[in-house]
Amino acid sequence: MTTADSLEDYLARRKVLVEEALESFLAPEAGAPERLTAAVRYSLFAGGKRLRPILCLAAAEAVGGVWEEALPCACALEMIHTYSLIHDDLPAMDNDDYRRGKPTNHVVFGEGMAILAGDALLTEAFHLLARPEFMTAVAPARRLMVIQLVARAAGMTGMVGGQVLDVLGEGERLALDVLMDMHQRKTGAMLTVSVVTGAVIAGAGEAEIAVMERYGRQIGLAFQIADDILNVTGDSAVMGKSTGSDASRGKTTFPTILGLEASRAQLAALVSGAAAEVKRLGRRAEPLVRIAEYIMERNA
């Protein structure tokens, strides 16, 4: 990415790379039920931003690696993210009928099939990470480290644990530190692991990995604050999902605690801090700087 490139063009090009790879990695397997395959593909190719895989590729390049080696991991992260969205939308969870402007998976395929589609995507993600024909230039110890990091970020102390705290917190007035912890798990863990695994795959040292961890934690929280603000001020037609749903479910959000203006100030501070972290890595980290800024400026 050169300084003359627009972030929009960069994201569009990287999105194409990720989607072509997903098509390749998720080629129909012999014996997989057609209905399950259809449900998986319906959500996986529903038009997401592919932010997590793009972050993984950008992080690999920021520490001097090549994006191609990180591509299987990037796609595995997107599979896990998609599974989480399918399950989040279920009636037992957020009970949303639309995602990205389309009926949600359970509306189209039924609740049972939606649950199984999410299960399949999570399992296929780890199958992809473990396939011996990919990431062949990555040392076995680093490959194992990547699998451990992704599993932890997606699991009980990460994304799933954060979702549990979210469910338990509905209708409760949460303290700010509790809210921040919940979202560092629910949203932040998978964004953080996206940049950390990209760096690990590229052979980064401890100092560079620590930079990615600090960057990831800040953009993870920034992403959630931006989401909370959009849930109050956003345009549902642009976002492709309903707004105002947090208030209707009695959820504590950053705007309900801090107010909109203070939430925007906190968002700006986190983005500034994240950008300052990766600027230490030099010009190769420019995409990560611009992605942090994009998180603050996005409208969907």
N, C-alpha and C positions, 0 to 999 in steps of 0.2 A: 504494500500500500504506500503510495507516494503522497506527499503533502498536497498534490493537485487532485488526488482522487477524492470523490465525495464519499462519505460514510454510506450513503444510500446505495451507491454503486458497489462498494465493497461488500456490504451485507447481501446484496442481491446475487453477486457472483458466488459468494461462499454458500449461500442458501442452495443454489443450483448444485454445487459440488456435494453438499450433504444429502440432498434429495436423490441424486443419482446413486450415491453410495448406499443409501437406505434401500433403494429399489434392488440393488445388487445383493446386499446382505440379507434381505428379506424375501429372496426368491422363493416361490412356493415349494414347500418341502413335501416329499412324497408321504402320503398318509395323513396330512393335516386336513381336518374337516373344512370344506369350502366355506361354510357359514362362519366359522371362527376366523379364517383368513380374511373374509370380507369385513368382519367387524374390526379386526386389527388394522387393516388398511384404511378403513373409513376414517379412523381417528388419526392414524399416523400421517396420513397425507391430506389432512384437513386444512392445510395452509398456515401453519404456525411460523413464527419468526425464525426458528432454529437458533435461538440465541445461545443456548448452552453448548451445542456442538461448535458453533462459530467461536465462542470464547475458548474452547479447548484447542482448536486449531491455532487461534491467534496467540495463545499462551505458549504453545510449542515453538512458534516462530520467534516470539519475544525473547526467548532464552537461547536462540541460535539453532533450533531444530528445524525440521521440515514438516509441513502440515500433513503430508501424505501418511506418515507413520502413525499419526494420532487419529486418523480418520475412523478406524473401527471403534475406538473408545468414544469419539465424538458421537457416533451414531448410537452406540449403546446408551449414552446419556440421554439422547432424545427419545429412545424407546422407554426409558424409565420415566422421563418427564411426561410422556403421553399416557402411560399407564396411570400415573398419579392424577391426571386430569379426568380420565374416564371414571375413576373411582370417586374423585371429588364431586363429580356431577350427579352421582347416584342419589335417589330419593332419601336414602339413609344418611347421606352426608349433606351436601349443599342443595340438593334437589333442583338443579338447573336444567332447563329445557333447551337452552341454546349455548353453543360454544363456537366462537369464530364465525358467527352468523349462520351456523347450521344446527339442525336438531342434534342434541347430544346422543352419544352412543346408545344409551339405554332406551331412549325414545324410539330409535330406529330398530334396534336389535333385541330389545327386552333387557330387563335387569340381569337375569342370569347370564346371558351371553356377554353383556358388558363387563361383568365381573371377570368372566373367563378371558375375555380379550385383554383386560388389564393384567391378569395373571400371566398370560402368554407373553406379553411384551416384556414384563419384568424378567421372566425366565430366559427369553431369547436374548435379552441384553447381556446376561452373564454367559450364555452360550457363545455369543459373539466375542466377548472379551477373552474367553478361554480357547478360541479356535487357533490351532497351532500354525495355520497358514498365514495368519495376519500378525502384524507387529514383530516380524522376524528379526529386525535389527535391534529390538529392545531386549536388554538383558533379562533373563528369567526372574531375577529378584525384583526388578522394577515392574515387570508385568504382574507379579504377585502383589506388589505394593499397590498398583493401580486397582486391582480387583478388591483388595481390602478397603481401600479408600472409598471406592464407589459403594460398596456394600454398607459401610458404616454411614455414609452420607444419606443413603436411601432408607436406612433402617430405623431401629427403635430409638436411638439417640439422635437421629437426624430427621429426615423428612417425615417419616411415619410418626415418630414421637411428637414432632411439632403439630401434626394434624390431630393427634389425640388431644394435645393441650388446647387446640382450637375448638374441638368438639366440646370438651369439658368446660371451656370458658364462655360458651354461648349463654347470654343472659346475665353474665357476671360482669362487674366493673373491675377490670384487671388493672393492676399497677403498671406503670411504664416499664419497669425492669422485667416484669413477667411477660408483658407483651413483646418486648425486644427479644427475650430468650425464645419465646414461641416462634417468632418469625426468623430468627437466626437458624432455627432447626427446619421449620416448614419450607421456607423459601430459600434462605441463605445457604444451607448445607449443600444443595445440588449446584448452585451457582459457584460456590467456593471450590467444590471438588472438580468442576469443569476446568477451571484454570490451573488448579494444582496438578491434576492428572496430565494435562497437556505439557506442563513443565517437567514432570517426572518422566514421561515418555521421551522427551527431548534430551534427557540426561542432565537436567539442572542440578546444581548443588544446593546445599541446605539454605544458603542465604537467599538464593533466587526463589526457592520454594516458599520460604517465609514471606517474601514480598507478595507472592501470589496468594498466600493465605490471607494476608492483611487486605489486599485488594478485594479478594472474593468476599470477605466478611462485610466490607463496607458497601460493595455494590449489591450484595444480597439484601441487606437492610434497606438500602436506597430503593431497590426494586419494589419492595413491599410497601414502603411509604408512598411511592408513586402510584402503586395500585390502589392504596387506600384513598388517596386524593382523587384519582380518576373515578372511584366508586361514588364519590360525592359530586364531582364536577364534570365527569366525562359524558360524551355523547354515545348512547347505546348503539346507534346506527353505525358509528365509526368503530366502536369497540367490538361489535358482534356478539355482545352479551348484555344482560340487564345491568343497570346501575341502581344504586340505592339499596342493594340487597343486604349489605352489611348492617345498615340501620334496621331494616325490617326483621333481621334475625337476632337483633340485640347483641351484635358483636362489638367488642371494644376495638377501636382502631386508633391510629395515630391522630387523625383529626378530632376524634371524640375526646382524647386526652389533652392534646396540645393546641387544637384549633388549626385551621387551614394555614394561616400565615406562618406559624411556628413550625408546622409540619414541612412546609416548603423550605424554610430556613434549614431545618435538620437535613432534609434531602440534599440541598445544595452543599452543606458541609461534608456530608458523606461522600458525595461525588468528587468534591475537591480533594478530599483525603485519599480516595482511591486513585485518582489521577496522579497525585504526587507520588504515591508508592511506585507505580509502574514506570514513571518517568525516570526513575533511577536506572532502569534497564536500557535506556537510550532510544534511538529512533525506531528500532524494531518493535517497540511496544506502543507505537502510535495508535494502532487499531484499538488496543485496550483502553487508551485514554479517551478516544472518541466514543467507544461503546459506553463508557461510564457517563459521559455527557449525554448520550442518547437516552439512557435510562431516565434522566431527569426531564428531558424534553419531549418524550413520547406522548402520544395521545390515544394509544390503544394497547 
